[in-house]
Amino acid sequence: MDAETVDLLVIGGGMAGLSAAARVAAEGGSVVLVEKAERTGGSARFAGFVWTTPTVEDMRRVNPDGDPELAAALVAGFADGVAWIRSLGVECRPPVPVLGFGRGHQVDTNHYLDACERMLRDRGQEVLTATRTHSLVTENGVVKGADCLLPDGSRRRIEAGWTLLATGGFQGDPSLRAERIHPQAEDIGLRANPHSRGDGLALGRAAGAAFGRQDAGFYGHLMPAGVSLSDPARFVDLALYYSEHALLFDTTGERFVDETAGDHLTAMALLERPEARGLLVADAGVHREWISASYVEGIPGVNKFQLCHRAGARSAVADSLEDFASMPEEWGYPGTTIRDRISQFNATMRANGATTPGRLLDRRPLDEPPFYVLEAAPAITFTFEGLLIDARAHALSADSGGRHPVPGLLAAGADAGGLYRRAYAGGLAPALVFGLAAARTALTETPAAVGR
Ligand SMILES: Cc1cc2nc3c(=O)[nH]c(=O)nc-3n(C[C@H](O)[C@H](O)[C@H](O)COP(=O)(O)OP(=O)(O)OC[C@H]3O[C@@H](n4cnc5c(N)ncnc54)[C@H](O)[C@@H]3O)c2cc1C
């Protein structure tokens, strides 16, 4: 390799990209990291728990349609990822349960991301912020770096043995969301960094990488409908995690999902209902136990209903179920139908009967007034469809039907697809694990040796 060619070029300086770059630098390799924003870190700066399922069996249970090889690699690589974070002097707190089926550690992600960046600079490796990538450089089908646009407008070719795409997915691009997720996804809220707009996917696809899998879905949460998410503090404060204990009705006045399966799954289901909005109903019991409760151990709870109300969300407190009949017409929900559906639901729960849709976990009736009514809509955090990879983070080629790598090309984090299909078991952990896998590949493999 000539002197000007680095071992790894990383495009995207968030969780996956910084993890890969710092690991290569730590092991004595050379790396350039290119970040489009003024500052590195991406959505990872808002996140707090590195977690996934403790076993492969748990992963298969919650994510049965995800790629089994990637799922197993994620679970197998998790402990090493945590050890790597700790090796940088960053605290990973003792493990806690997450979402009922997962396990993980609270981590100061800002400390971690800054430690990665410091590692790069201390080892004399370049971090180029406010820099765009025009195109990948390819030679005989082998990716050999990229042509980048520096903040002063000049162009620079960065040659590399391996190039890692880690730009964080395509959730920031409304038209791509509409095309790849659902037509109604064009208008949903974005609860993530605004820069991840599918750049890595476009670069990868132009170099022959395969993209999939269709209908993979997205990770997101219910948020108060119509409330601006421009302040990132709202991404967590206004997320309606308590929906798992409430009832959600669409604009026809019907339930359509088992709310207790998880707020992130309900968010996906609501996207496909008329107008992608719904009425979330809690009673005094849910208010007392869940509206202000902590979602994950270690994170203090806030009164979400009150915060949403103050933020201007469509909301009301009803003293009795009868009040639903006088719901304002402009809300666009059939109040009497919703009143009747709540009464029927309560009777069924008291008789321990079956409902459609089901109610697996919290089967208490919602019958303690007052009722807290809030209009909710799905908001997106990151996309599950992406460049298909193998467990060593090689981007797989479209020509080979996803069987062989594109030589020289890697992908990780939300730019990588296949891991999850309409299911979720952590976002930081896959970015970390496959970022570190990309580093290992860059340090140990010769691109031309693969993909043939
Ligand atoms: C509010 C919030 C809370 C979250 N909480 C958790 C949590 O507790 N646990 C968890 O597991 N996950 C959580 N997540 C999800 C987690 O943050 C992501 O899954 C993770 O950051 C994905 O890593 P990534 O490297 O793919 O993307 P990111 O970390 O977002 O990094 C992508 C980077 O690429 C940059 N970029 C984009 N385009 C280009 C380009 N063309 N060239 C160069 N750079 C580019 C972006 O600016 C960004 O810096 C949370 C997310 C949010 C928003």
The ligand as an SDF file (V2000), in Angstrom:
LIG
                    3D

 53 58  0  0  0  0  0  0  0  0999 V2000
  -33.0720   10.4470   21.2750 C   0  0  0  0  0  0  0  0  0  0  0  0
  -32.3940    9.1680   20.9370 C   0  0  0  0  0  0  0  0  0  0  0  0
  -32.1850    8.2330   21.9280 C   0  0  0  0  0  0  0  0  0  0  0  0
  -31.5870    7.0190   21.6280 C   0  0  0  0  0  0  0  0  0  0  0  0
  -31.3540    6.1510   22.6380 N   0  0  0  0  0  0  0  0  0  0  0  0
  -30.7460    4.9830   22.3720 C   0  0  0  0  0  0  0  0  0  0  0  0
  -30.3770    4.1190   23.4340 C   0  0  0  0  0  0  0  0  0  0  0  0
  -30.5150    4.4450   24.6260 O   0  0  0  0  0  0  0  0  0  0  0  0
  -29.8390    2.9170   23.1100 N   0  0  0  0  0  0  0  0  0  0  0  0
  -29.6090    2.5510   21.8190 C   0  0  0  0  0  0  0  0  0  0  0  0
  -29.1470    1.4380   21.5700 O   0  0  0  0  0  0  0  0  0  0  0  0
  -29.8730    3.3930   20.7920 N   0  0  0  0  0  0  0  0  0  0  0  0
  -30.4250    4.5960   21.0390 C   0  0  0  0  0  0  0  0  0  0  0  0
  -30.6500    5.4730   20.0300 N   0  0  0  0  0  0  0  0  0  0  0  0
  -30.2650    5.0760   18.6480 C   0  0  0  0  0  0  0  0  0  0  0  0
  -28.7570    5.2730   18.4020 C   0  0  0  0  0  0  0  0  0  0  0  0
  -28.4110    6.5990   18.6780 O   0  0  0  0  0  0  0  0  0  0  0  0
  -28.4160    4.9280   16.9480 C   0  0  0  0  0  0  0  0  0  0  0  0
  -28.8880    3.6230   16.6910 O   0  0  0  0  0  0  0  0  0  0  0  0
  -26.9190    4.9760   16.6870 C   0  0  0  0  0  0  0  0  0  0  0  0
  -26.4160    6.2540   16.9820 O   0  0  0  0  0  0  0  0  0  0  0  0
  -26.6270    4.6100   15.2360 C   0  0  0  0  0  0  0  0  0  0  0  0
  -25.2670    4.7740   14.9840 O   0  0  0  0  0  0  0  0  0  0  0  0
  -24.7720    5.2410   13.5370 P   0  0  0  0  0  0  0  0  0  0  0  0
  -23.3040    5.3880   13.6000 O   0  0  0  0  0  0  0  0  0  0  0  0
  -25.3570    4.3770   12.5100 O   0  0  0  0  0  0  0  0  0  0  0  0
  -25.4730    6.6600   13.3250 O   0  0  0  0  0  0  0  0  0  0  0  0
  -25.1480    8.0360   14.0790 P   0  0  0  0  0  0  0  0  0  0  0  0
  -24.6550    7.7930   15.4450 O   0  0  0  0  0  0  0  0  0  0  0  0
  -26.3470    8.8980   13.9220 O   0  0  0  0  0  0  0  0  0  0  0  0
  -23.9610    8.6630   13.1950 O   0  0  0  0  0  0  0  0  0  0  0  0
  -24.1050    8.9300   11.8200 C   0  0  0  0  0  0  0  0  0  0  0  0
  -23.1480   10.0660   11.4850 C   0  0  0  0  0  0  0  0  0  0  0  0
  -22.9840   10.1730   10.0650 O   0  0  0  0  0  0  0  0  0  0  0  0
  -22.9580   11.5480    9.7170 C   0  0  0  0  0  0  0  0  0  0  0  0
  -23.2460   11.6790    8.2810 N   0  0  0  0  0  0  0  0  0  0  0  0
  -24.4340   11.6390    7.6460 C   0  0  0  0  0  0  0  0  0  0  0  0
  -24.2370   11.7680    6.3140 N   0  0  0  0  0  0  0  0  0  0  0  0
  -22.9060   11.8850    6.1090 C   0  0  0  0  0  0  0  0  0  0  0  0
  -22.0710   12.0240    4.9620 C   0  0  0  0  0  0  0  0  0  0  0  0
  -22.5710   12.0770    3.7110 N   0  0  0  0  0  0  0  0  0  0  0  0
  -20.7380   12.1170    5.1200 N   0  0  0  0  0  0  0  0  0  0  0  0
  -20.1890   12.0880    6.3720 C   0  0  0  0  0  0  0  0  0  0  0  0
  -20.9260   11.9840    7.5020 N   0  0  0  0  0  0  0  0  0  0  0  0
  -22.2620   11.8400    7.3610 C   0  0  0  0  0  0  0  0  0  0  0  0
  -23.9710   12.1610   10.6510 C   0  0  0  0  0  0  0  0  0  0  0  0
  -23.8160   13.5710   10.7400 O   0  0  0  0  0  0  0  0  0  0  0  0
  -23.6430   11.4350   11.9550 C   0  0  0  0  0  0  0  0  0  0  0  0
  -22.6210   12.0900   12.6570 O   0  0  0  0  0  0  0  0  0  0  0  0
  -31.2000    6.7200   20.2900 C   0  0  0  0  0  0  0  0  0  0  0  0
  -31.3670    7.6780   19.2970 C   0  0  0  0  0  0  0  0  0  0  0  0
  -31.9540    8.8930   19.6120 C   0  0  0  0  0  0  0  0  0  0  0  0
  -32.0900    9.9200   18.5390 C   0  0  0  0  0  0  0  0  0  0  0  0
  1  2  1  0
  2  3  1  0
  2 52  2  0
  3  4  2  0
  4  5  1  0
  4 50  1  0
  5  6  2  0
  6  7  1  0
  6 13  1  0
  7  8  2  0
  7  9  1  0
  9 10  1  0
 10 11  2  0
 10 12  1  0
 12 13  2  0
 13 14  1  0
 14 15  1  0
 14 50  1  0
 15 16  1  0
 16 17  1  0
 16 18  1  0
 18 19  1  0
 18 20  1  0
 20 21  1  0
 20 22  1  0
 22 23  1  0
 23 24  1  0
 24 25  2  0
 24 26  1  0
 24 27  1  0
 27 28  1  0
 28 29  2  0
 28 30  1  0
 28 31  1  0
 31 32  1  0
 32 33  1  0
 33 34  1  0
 33 48  1  0
 34 35  1  0
 35 36  1  0
 35 46  1  0
 36 37  1  0
 36 45  1  0
 37 38  2  0
 38 39  1  0
 39 40  1  0
 39 45  2  0
 40 41  1  0
 40 42  2  0
 42 43  1  0
 43 44  2  0
 44 45  1  0
 46 47  1  0
 46 48  1  0
 48 49  1  0
 50 51  2  0
 51 52  1  0
 52 53  1  0
M  END
$$$$
